[in-house]
Amino acid sequence: MVAPRRRQCGVADYTDYLLAELGELRDLLDVRRVVDSTNFTGAVADRGFVDIVHVQHQYFLFGGVAPWKNRFRDFADRLRVPAVLTAHEFVEPRGNPAAAAAIRATNRRNFLHKAVSRIIVHTEADRARMDASGIPSAHISVVRHGVPPAPSLPSRDEARRSLGVEDHFVVTVFGFLSRRKGHALAVEAMRILPPNVCLLLAGGRHPDDQTGYVDGIEQLIRDGNLENRVRITGYLSPEQVAEVMSATDLILAPFTESSGSGSLALAFACGKPILASSISPHAEIVAESESALKTFRALHPGAIAMEVSSLRENPESLALLAAGARDYAAAHSYRRMAEETVSIYRNVLGRPA
């Protein structure tokens, strides 16, 4: 397993959960984690006893999207055994012709490299997007993003006192602050919602974020005079995550795109009601489990505010969504994901299931 091991990294956390479950299947496989601080360029992948290499792929882990920076091909050229690649994101060619051509080149070098025998994605939407970009869907397997074990949560009253939100309906957007998660929409919705609704942006700037996105969100909060009702927590320890989850009444996911979300998986694990945008990955969840989350169609602050208000006034709906989240968590554990992953390994190696 070629994957990062570092603090404040969603892919590292994901790999920890997956490896823990793969380790429980030791009668089927022996798995070792390979970490290299220079974005894997020097990772040893051909050790004689290795049958298959599984790469947890995100562009920034190999230098970025630009082909002159991305080093995945340098790594993959040295592989002498089949590789499985989990695509944690897929950037479609876009922008001006030169930018689109550069993205297309990186995608082909990474996802169509001769060493890559199978690609794992977490949504049918990503499989379709990759196929439309020339990466054959026959080489892509959809494995739902795993839901981690439920953390131990402090009491709701204790958590709310600690955070100073005792008298508020608490709406939370979890995870690193990034443009595709729709934080600006959530902040704008707070201008419409009543004073007893507060918003926690439970995360901070991603370590690899060199943009001004977070600064823009902070300015948006100031412009709306929302400093007393909207809070950016910064990166949270596991204990702080549990505290925020316990205090939360509603998880909000106004994402504009997603390749499977670790923050949503955590919300499912905690049995929290979820209100999410109706992008394709979220629609896939609803199609499988109608009560796992509630979606809103318009990516507009007014639509978000209306749905939040409706749920705030309907405890029965919140309870149904919470139960649906727990059911979804039970059906999509990391153990299940580990078992499906092992089946993919066997298929790639031509071994019986």
C-alpha positions in Angstrom: 0.0 0.0 0.0 1.6 3.2 -1.2 0.0 6.1 0.8 1.0 9.1 2.8 1.3 9.1 6.6 1.1 12.7 7.8 -1.0 14.8 10.1 -4.0 16.8 8.6 -4.4 14.5 5.6 -7.7 12.9 4.7 -6.0 10.3 2.4 -3.8 9.3 5.3 -6.8 8.9 7.7 -8.7 6.9 5.0 -5.7 4.6 4.6 -5.4 4.1 8.4 -9.0 2.9 8.5 -8.6 0.7 5.4 -5.4 -0.9 6.6 -6.9 -1.7 10.0 -9.6 -3.7 8.3 -7.2 -5.3 5.7 -5.1 -6.4 8.7 -8.0 -8.3 10.1 -8.1 -10.3 6.8 -4.6 -11.6 7.4 -5.6 -15.1 6.3 -6.2 -13.6 2.9 -3.3 -11.2 2.5 -0.3 -9.5 4.1 -0.2 -5.8 3.5 2.6 -3.3 4.2 2.5 0.5 4.0 5.1 2.3 2.0 5.6 6.0 2.7 8.1 8.3 1.1 8.5 11.9 2.1 9.4 13.0 -1.5 6.0 12.2 -2.8 6.7 8.5 -3.3 9.4 9.0 -6.0 11.8 6.9 -4.0 9.3 4.4 -2.7 10.4 0.8 -3.0 7.7 -1.2 -4.9 9.5 -4.2 -6.3 10.7 -6.3 -3.3 10.4 -9.8 -4.6 7.7 -10.8 -2.2 5.2 -8.2 -3.5 2.3 -9.5 -5.6 0.4 -6.3 -6.1 0.9 -2.5 -5.3 -2.1 -0.4 -4.2 -1.6 3.3 -4.7 -3.8 5.9 -2.8 -3.7 8.6 -5.5 -4.3 12.3 -5.2 -2.6 14.7 -7.5 -0.9 16.7 -4.9 0.8 13.6 -3.4 2.7 13.3 -6.6 3.4 17.0 -7.2 0.2 18.4 -8.6 -1.9 18.4 -11.7 0.6 20.1 -14.0 2.4 17.4 -16.1 5.8 19.2 -15.6 5.3 18.8 -11.8 3.5 15.5 -11.5 5.9 12.6 -10.7 3.6 9.7 -10.8 5.0 8.3 -14.0 8.5 8.3 -12.6 7.2 6.1 -9.8 5.0 3.8 -12.0 7.7 3.2 -14.6 9.7 1.4 -11.9 6.8 -1.0 -10.9 7.3 -4.7 -11.9 4.0 -6.0 -10.4 0.4 -5.0 -11.2 -0.9 -1.8 -9.6 -4.3 -0.9 -8.3 -4.9 2.8 -8.0 -7.6 4.4 -5.8 -8.5 7.8 -7.4 -9.4 10.1 -4.5 -10.1 12.9 -7.0 -10.4 13.3 -10.8 -9.9 16.7 -12.5 -11.5 16.9 -15.8 -9.7 18.8 -18.6 -10.9 22.4 -18.4 -9.9 26.0 -18.7 -8.1 27.5 -21.8 -6.9 25.0 -24.4 -3.4 24.9 -23.0 -4.6 24.2 -19.4 -7.1 21.5 -20.6 -4.3 19.9 -22.6 -2.0 19.8 -19.6 -4.7 18.2 -17.3 -5.5 15.7 -20.1 -1.8 14.8 -20.3 -1.4 14.2 -16.6 -4.6 12.1 -16.5 -3.4 9.9 -19.3 0.1 9.5 -17.8 -1.4 8.5 -14.4 -4.6 6.6 -15.0 -3.6 5.0 -18.3 -0.1 4.0 -17.3 0.7 0.4 -18.3 1.4 -0.6 -14.7 -2.1 0.4 -13.6 -4.3 -2.7 -13.9 -7.4 -1.4 -12.1 -8.7 1.9 -10.8 -10.9 2.2 -7.8 -13.3 5.1 -7.5 -16.1 5.7 -4.9 -18.9 7.0 -7.2 -20.5 6.0 -10.4 -20.2 9.7 -11.4 -16.4 9.5 -11.2 -16.4 6.3 -13.3 -18.6 8.1 -15.9 -16.4 11.2 -15.9 -13.2 9.2 -16.4 -14.8 7.1 -19.2 -15.8 10.3 -20.9 -12.2 11.5 -20.7 -10.9 8.4 -22.4 -10.2 6.1 -19.4 -12.1 2.9 -20.2 -14.8 2.1 -17.6 -14.0 -1.6 -17.9 -10.8 -0.9 -16.0 -12.6 1.1 -13.2 -14.3 -0.5 -10.2 -16.8 1.5 -8.0 -16.3 0.7 -4.2 -18.3 2.9 -1.9 -16.3 5.1 0.5 -16.1 3.3 3.8 -17.7 4.6 7.0 -15.4 4.5 10.0 -16.4 3.1 13.4 -18.5 5.5 15.4 -16.3 7.6 17.8 -17.2 7.9 21.4 -19.1 11.2 21.8 -19.4 13.3 24.9 -22.8 14.3 26.1 -24.7 16.7 23.9 -25.2 19.2 26.7 -21.6 19.1 27.8 -20.4 19.6 24.2 -22.7 22.5 23.6 -21.7 24.2 26.9 -18.0 23.8 26.0 -18.6 25.3 22.5 -20.9 28.1 23.8 -23.8 27.1 21.6 -26.4 26.0 24.2 -29.2 28.0 22.9 -28.5 27.6 19.2 -29.5 25.2 16.4 -26.0 24.0 15.3 -25.3 23.5 11.6 -21.9 22.1 10.8 -19.9 21.8 7.6 -17.1 19.3 8.3 -13.7 19.0 6.7 -10.9 21.1 5.2 -12.0 24.4 3.8 -12.0 24.1 0.0 -13.9 25.7 -2.8 -15.8 22.6 -3.9 -17.3 22.1 -0.4 -19.5 25.2 -0.8 -18.6 27.0 2.4 -19.4 30.4 0.8 -23.0 29.2 0.1 -23.4 28.1 3.7 -22.1 31.5 5.1 -24.4 33.4 2.7 -27.4 31.3 3.9 -26.7 32.4 7.5 -27.6 36.0 6.4 -31.2 34.6 5.9 -31.5 32.2 8.8 -32.6 33.5 12.3 -30.2 34.5 15.0 -30.6 31.2 17.0 -29.0 29.3 14.1 -25.2 29.1 14.2 -22.8 27.6 11.7 -19.5 25.7 12.5 -17.0 25.4 9.7 -15.3 22.5 11.4 -11.9 22.4 9.8 -9.2 24.7 8.6 -7.0 25.5 5.6 -5.6 22.4 3.9 -1.8 22.2 4.3 -1.4 22.2 0.5 -3.8 25.1 -0.2 -1.9 28.0 -1.6 -5.0 30.0 -2.6 -6.8 32.8 -0.9 -10.0 30.8 -0.5 -10.0 30.7 3.3 -9.2 34.4 3.5 -12.2 35.0 1.3 -14.5 33.0 3.6 -13.2 35.0 6.6 -13.9 38.2 4.7 -17.4 37.0 3.8 -18.1 36.4 7.5 -17.0 39.9 8.4 -18.9 41.5 5.6 -22.1 39.8 6.8 -21.5 40.8 10.5 -21.7 37.1 11.2 -18.7 36.7 13.5 -21.0 35.8 16.5 -22.9 33.1 14.5 -20.3 31.6 12.1 -17.1 30.0 13.4 -14.1 28.5 11.6 -12.7 26.1 14.1 -9.3 25.3 12.4 -8.0 21.7 12.3 -9.6 19.6 15.0 -8.1 16.8 17.1 -10.1 13.6 17.4 -11.4 14.7 20.8 -12.5 18.1 19.3 -14.1 16.3 16.4 -16.2 14.2 18.8 -17.2 17.3 20.7 -18.3 19.2 17.6 -20.2 16.1 16.3 -22.0 15.7 19.6 -23.1 19.4 19.6 -24.2 19.4 16.0 -28.0 19.3 15.1 -27.5 19.1 11.3 -24.6 18.3 9.0 -24.6 20.5 5.9 -22.8 19.4 2.8 -23.4 22.1 0.1 -20.7 20.5 -2.1 -20.3 21.5 -5.7 -18.4 18.3 -6.5 -17.2 15.2 -4.7 -15.3 11.9 -5.3 -16.6 10.4 -2.0 -16.3 12.3 1.2 -14.5 11.4 4.4 -16.4 14.1 6.3 -19.7 12.7 5.2 -18.6 9.2 6.2 -17.9 10.6 9.7 -21.3 12.1 9.8 -22.9 8.7 8.9 -20.7 7.0 11.6 -22.1 9.4 14.2 -25.7 9.0 13.1 -26.2 12.7 12.3 -28.9 14.0 10.0 -27.4 15.3 6.8 -28.6 18.0 4.3 -26.6 17.8 1.1 -26.5 19.3 -2.4 -28.1 17.1 -5.1 -24.8 16.5 -7.0 -24.5 13.1 -8.6 -22.5 11.4 -5.8 -25.1 12.4 -3.2 -27.9 11.4 -5.5 -26.3 7.9 -5.8 -26.5 7.6 -2.0 -30.2 8.6 -1.9 -30.9 6.2 -4.8 -29.6 3.4 -2.6 -30.8 4.5 0.8 -33.5 7.2 0.5 -33.3 8.3 4.2 -29.5 8.4 4.4 -29.5 12.1 3.6 -31.8 14.9 2.4 -30.8 16.8 -0.7 -31.6 20.3 -2.0 -31.5 21.0 -5.8 -30.5 24.7 -6.1 -27.0 25.6 -5.1 -28.2 28.9 -3.8 -28.1 30.4 -0.2 -31.9 30.9 -0.2 -32.5 27.2 -1.0 -30.2 26.1 1.8 -31.7 28.5 4.3 -35.2 27.2 3.4 -34.2 23.5 3.9 -32.4 24.2 7.1 -35.4 26.1 8.5 -37.8 23.3 7.5 -35.7 20.7 9.2 -35.1 22.8 12.3 -38.9 23.0 12.7 -39.4 19.3 12.2 -37.7 17.1 14.8 -39.3 14.0 13.3 -37.6 14.5 10.0 -34.3 15.0 11.8 -34.8 11.8 13.7 -35.6 9.9 10.5 -32.4 11.2 8.8 -30.3 10.3 11.8 -31.7 6.7 11.7 -31.0 6.6 7.9 -27.4 7.7 8.5 -26.9 4.9 11.0 -28.4 2.4 8.6 -26.1 3.6 5.8 -23.1 3.4 8.2 -23.9 -0.2 9.0 -24.1 -1.2 5.3 -20.9 0.6 4.2 -18.3 -0.1 6.9 -14.6 -0.1 6.1 -14.7 -3.9 6.6 -17.0 -4.2 3.7 -14.7 -1.9 1.6 -11.7 -4.0 2.6 -13.4 -7.2 1.5 -14.4 -5.7 -1.9 -10.8 -4.4 -2.2 -9.4 -7.9 -1.7 -11.8 -9.2 -4.4 -10.3 -6.7 -6.8 -6.8 -7.8 -5.9 -7.7 -11.4 -6.7 -9.3 -10.4 -9.9 -6.3 -8.4 -11.1 -4.0 -11.4 -10.2 -6.3 -13.9 -11.9 -7.0 -15.8 -8.7 -10.4 -17.3 -7.6 -12.5 -15.2 -5.3 
